[in-house]
Amino acid sequence: MLRLLPFALGYAYSYLLRSAGAPLAAPMAKDLGLSPGSLGAINALLFLAFALAQVPLGHVLERWGPSRTLAALLALAALGCGLVAAAPGPALLALGRLAMGAGVALALVGALRAYQLLAPGRLGFLTGLTVALGGLGGLLSTWPLVRLGEAWGWRGAYGALGGLALGLALWIRGVPTGGT
């Protein structure tokens, strides 16, 4: 059961990353000279990529299996975080947000597929655990992320989020789940 923990934590990370735009918005907007409307539109790109990626990436999940797919996608999310952290202006910021959205798009679906393959008799329990840990990701995007942003700046916070994604990608990649 413990070998499936990184899949649940991947969903928690997805929730954290999807919620990270708001607590880090004010310093980011000030630093980059963006209006609230411009920053809101750029932040929304994460959700657009998240939605548009579901069906095509679902096919990838079926072919590659959960471990390979989610590891690659989390690496993409890490790249997106790096682009956001390094963004000198709106273009790179937008590209980073798109990569982040696609990178966490299958976090829940991929976790459920891993559970179906590796522990089908525990699917209900593992799904509940995953959703609960998702709530933890949402919780981490509040006060803790604000404090991290105050201590390291918004760029440092996104750098840390990228590092977390890479760590999860490596952990998940080490769990054999099949795929061709």
Contacts in CASP RR format, 6 or more apart in sequence:
PFRMAT RR
TARGET T0000
AUTHOR 0000-0000-0000
METHOD contacts of the structure
MODEL  1
MLRLLPFALGYAYSYLLRSAGAPLAAPMAKDLGLSPGSLGAINALLFLAF
ALAQVPLGHVLERWGPSRTLAALLALAALGCGLVAAAPGPALLALGRLAM
GAGVALALVGALRAYQLLAPGRLGFLTGLTVALGGLGGLLSTWPLVRLGE
AWGWRGAYGALGGLALGLALWIRGVPTGGT
1 119 0 8 1.000
1 122 0 8 1.000
1 126 0 8 1.000
3 118 0 8 1.000
3 175 0 8 1.000
4 111 0 8 1.000
4 114 0 8 1.000
4 115 0 8 1.000
4 118 0 8 1.000
4 119 0 8 1.000
4 126 0 8 1.000
4 175 0 8 1.000
6 168 0 8 1.000
6 171 0 8 1.000
6 172 0 8 1.000
6 175 0 8 1.000
7 66 0 8 1.000
7 70 0 8 1.000
7 110 0 8 1.000
7 111 0 8 1.000
7 114 0 8 1.000
7 115 0 8 1.000
7 130 0 8 1.000
7 172 0 8 1.000
7 175 0 8 1.000
8 111 0 8 1.000
8 126 0 8 1.000
8 129 0 8 1.000
8 130 0 8 1.000
8 133 0 8 1.000
8 134 0 8 1.000
9 133 0 8 1.000
9 168 0 8 1.000
9 171 0 8 1.000
10 70 0 8 1.000
10 74 0 8 1.000
10 104 0 8 1.000
10 107 0 8 1.000
10 111 0 8 1.000
10 168 0 8 1.000
10 172 0 8 1.000
11 107 0 8 1.000
11 108 0 8 1.000
11 111 0 8 1.000
11 130 0 8 1.000
11 131 0 8 1.000
11 133 0 8 1.000
11 134 0 8 1.000
12 133 0 8 1.000
12 134 0 8 1.000
12 135 0 8 1.000
12 136 0 8 1.000
12 137 0 8 1.000
12 138 0 8 1.000
12 140 0 8 1.000
13 74 0 8 1.000
13 77 0 8 1.000
13 104 0 8 1.000
13 107 0 8 1.000
13 137 0 8 1.000
13 164 0 8 1.000
13 165 0 8 1.000
13 168 0 8 1.000
14 104 0 8 1.000
14 107 0 8 1.000
14 108 0 8 1.000
14 134 0 8 1.000
15 134 0 8 1.000
15 135 0 8 1.000
15 136 0 8 1.000
15 137 0 8 1.000
15 138 0 8 1.000
15 141 0 8 1.000
16 137 0 8 1.000
16 138 0 8 1.000
16 140 0 8 1.000
16 141 0 8 1.000
16 145 0 8 1.000
16 161 0 8 1.000
17 46 0 8 1.000
17 77 0 8 1.000
17 81 0 8 1.000
17 100 0 8 1.000
17 101 0 8 1.000
17 104 0 8 1.000
17 161 0 8 1.000
17 165 0 8 1.000
18 46 0 8 1.000
18 47 0 8 1.000
18 50 0 8 1.000
18 101 0 8 1.000
18 104 0 8 1.000
19 137 0 8 1.000
19 138 0 8 1.000
19 141 0 8 1.000
19 142 0 8 1.000
20 141 0 8 1.000
20 145 0 8 1.000
20 157 0 8 1.000
20 158 0 8 1.000
20 161 0 8 1.000
21 28 0 8 1.000
21 43 0 8 1.000
21 46 0 8 1.000
22 43 0 8 1.000
22 141 0 8 1.000
23 141 0 8 1.000
23 142 0 8 1.000
23 145 0 8 1.000
23 146 0 8 1.000
23 149 0 8 1.000
24 145 0 8 1.000
24 149 0 8 1.000
24 154 0 8 1.000
24 157 0 8 1.000
24 158 0 8 1.000
25 36 0 8 1.000
25 39 0 8 1.000
25 40 0 8 1.000
25 43 0 8 1.000
27 149 0 8 1.000
27 153 0 8 1.000
27 154 0 8 1.000
28 34 0 8 1.000
28 39 0 8 1.000
28 93 0 8 1.000
28 154 0 8 1.000
29 35 0 8 1.000
29 36 0 8 1.000
29 38 0 8 1.000
29 39 0 8 1.000
31 154 0 8 1.000
32 39 0 8 1.000
32 87 0 8 1.000
32 88 0 8 1.000
32 89 0 8 1.000
32 90 0 8 1.000
32 93 0 8 1.000
34 42 0 8 1.000
34 90 0 8 1.000
38 90 0 8 1.000
42 90 0 8 1.000
42 93 0 8 1.000
42 94 0 8 1.000
42 97 0 8 1.000
43 97 0 8 1.000
45 94 0 8 1.000
45 97 0 8 1.000
45 98 0 8 1.000
45 101 0 8 1.000
46 97 0 8 1.000
46 98 0 8 1.000
46 100 0 8 1.000
46 101 0 8 1.000
47 101 0 8 1.000
48 98 0 8 1.000
49 97 0 8 1.000
49 98 0 8 1.000
49 99 0 8 1.000
49 100 0 8 1.000
49 101 0 8 1.000
49 102 0 8 1.000
49 103 0 8 1.000
49 105 0 8 1.000
50 101 0 8 1.000
50 102 0 8 1.000
50 104 0 8 1.000
50 105 0 8 1.000
51 105 0 8 1.000
52 102 0 8 1.000
53 101 0 8 1.000
53 102 0 8 1.000
53 103 0 8 1.000
53 105 0 8 1.000
53 106 0 8 1.000
54 105 0 8 1.000
54 106 0 8 1.000
54 109 0 8 1.000
57 69 0 8 1.000
57 73 0 8 1.000
57 102 0 8 1.000
57 105 0 8 1.000
57 106 0 8 1.000
58 69 0 8 1.000
58 106 0 8 1.000
58 109 0 8 1.000
60 69 0 8 1.000
61 69 0 8 1.000
61 106 0 8 1.000
61 109 0 8 1.000
61 110 0 8 1.000
61 113 0 8 1.000
63 179 0 8 1.000
63 180 0 8 1.000
64 72 0 8 1.000
64 179 0 8 1.000
64 180 0 8 1.000
65 113 0 8 1.000
65 117 0 8 1.000
65 177 0 8 1.000
65 178 0 8 1.000
65 179 0 8 1.000
66 110 0 8 1.000
66 111 0 8 1.000
66 113 0 8 1.000
66 114 0 8 1.000
66 117 0 8 1.000
66 172 0 8 1.000
66 177 0 8 1.000
66 178 0 8 1.000
67 114 0 8 1.000
67 172 0 8 1.000
67 173 0 8 1.000
67 174 0 8 1.000
67 175 0 8 1.000
67 176 0 8 1.000
67 177 0 8 1.000
67 178 0 8 1.000
68 173 0 8 1.000
68 177 0 8 1.000
68 178 0 8 1.000
68 179 0 8 1.000
69 106 0 8 1.000
69 110 0 8 1.000
70 106 0 8 1.000
70 107 0 8 1.000
70 110 0 8 1.000
70 111 0 8 1.000
70 114 0 8 1.000
70 169 0 8 1.000
70 172 0 8 1.000
71 169 0 8 1.000
71 170 0 8 1.000
71 172 0 8 1.000
71 173 0 8 1.000
71 174 0 8 1.000
72 169 0 8 1.000
73 102 0 8 1.000
73 103 0 8 1.000
73 104 0 8 1.000
73 105 0 8 1.000
73 106 0 8 1.000
73 107 0 8 1.000
74 103 0 8 1.000
74 104 0 8 1.000
74 165 0 8 1.000
74 166 0 8 1.000
74 167 0 8 1.000
74 168 0 8 1.000
74 169 0 8 1.000
74 172 0 8 1.000
75 165 0 8 1.000
75 166 0 8 1.000
75 169 0 8 1.000
76 99 0 8 1.000
76 102 0 8 1.000
76 103 0 8 1.000
77 99 0 8 1.000
77 100 0 8 1.000
77 101 0 8 1.000
77 102 0 8 1.000
77 103 0 8 1.000
77 104 0 8 1.000
77 162 0 8 1.000
77 165 0 8 1.000
78 162 0 8 1.000
78 163 0 8 1.000
78 165 0 8 1.000
78 166 0 8 1.000
78 169 0 8 1.000
79 96 0 8 1.000
79 99 0 8 1.000
80 95 0 8 1.000
80 96 0 8 1.000
80 97 0 8 1.000
80 99 0 8 1.000
80 100 0 8 1.000
80 162 0 8 1.000
81 96 0 8 1.000
81 100 0 8 1.000
81 158 0 8 1.000
81 159 0 8 1.000
81 161 0 8 1.000
81 162 0 8 1.000
81 163 0 8 1.000
81 165 0 8 1.000
82 96 0 8 1.000
82 158 0 8 1.000
82 159 0 8 1.000
82 162 0 8 1.000
83 92 0 8 1.000
83 93 0 8 1.000
83 95 0 8 1.000
83 96 0 8 1.000
83 99 0 8 1.000
84 92 0 8 1.000
84 93 0 8 1.000
84 96 0 8 1.000
84 97 0 8 1.000
84 100 0 8 1.000
84 158 0 8 1.000
85 155 0 8 1.000
85 156 0 8 1.000
85 158 0 8 1.000
85 159 0 8 1.000
85 162 0 8 1.000
86 92 0 8 1.000
86 155 0 8 1.000
87 93 0 8 1.000
87 96 0 8 1.000
108 130 0 8 1.000
111 126 0 8 1.000
111 130 0 8 1.000
112 123 0 8 1.000
112 127 0 8 1.000
112 130 0 8 1.000
113 177 0 8 1.000
114 175 0 8 1.000
114 177 0 8 1.000
115 122 0 8 1.000
115 123 0 8 1.000
115 126 0 8 1.000
115 127 0 8 1.000
115 130 0 8 1.000
116 123 0 8 1.000
117 177 0 8 1.000
117 178 0 8 1.000
118 175 0 8 1.000
118 177 0 8 1.000
119 126 0 8 1.000
145 157 0 8 1.000
148 156 0 8 1.000
148 157 0 8 1.000
148 160 0 8 1.000
149 156 0 8 1.000
149 157 0 8 1.000
152 160 0 8 1.000
END
